[in-house]
Amino acid sequence: MTERLYEQDGYLRETEATVTAAGQAGIVLDRTVFYARGGGQPGDSGELILASGSRLPIVDTVKGQDGAVLHLPDPAVSVLPAPGESVLARIDWNRRHRHMRMHTCLHLLCALVDAPVTGGNLNDEKGRLDFDLPESTVDKDSLTGALNALIARNIGTALEWIADEALAAQPELVKTLSVQPPTGAGSVRLLRIGDVDLQPCGGTHVANTGEIGRVRVSKIEKKSRLNRRISVVFEEV
Ligand SMILES: [Zn+2]
């Protein structure tokens, strides 16, 4: 079980930690700031700085068994740290921050399109959501304008926790058909964006919509009769 510091604070860039296991499948720490791939958000990359001072590049982060977070070392690395060793775990912050900006932007997109979400994905350049939307009721220019208007309002975001039973009593909070929130731990984390959006989410987000920066709806594609894919890119290069 890895303590996931990013679940409380997405702005943590590094932490001291102790290695609890290390092998070809990945390095497990007792605590980490590395986001484990999930919910359409990529796993973090970065580095572990070992007690000797040497730097071990981490190329991806995924979920392991029993709540472990697996830090995947660069395949070229042959010497791994030993269990019990202290390390400094540091993420590639520029990449992660772009994930946080795009992830928060996709929440705004979800709030603007009145249809269930059937899938989604993002990286440090773009993001997309698929909607169960049979009719073409959205267009690129008006969605772009509405997104940038919400971003410009500088709306604060906040984390909230809801008990499993309370969430079960409010099924309207769950807007994603493809991914159900991880119940079973007693409570589920929600992201609130002012009066605009509230939904269960395990990803990392910016504190204020203004931090997203200007975006543009780049594509609206019909993937199937009941599936419309809306893609968003950052406006600046
Ligand atoms: Zn989210």
Boltz pocket constraint, residues with backbone or C-beta under 6 A from the ligand:
constraints:
  - pocket:
      binder: B
      contacts: [[A, 103], [A, 104], [A, 107], [A, 191], [A, 200], [A, 201], [A, 202], [A, 203], [A, 204], [A, 205]]
      max_distance: 6.0
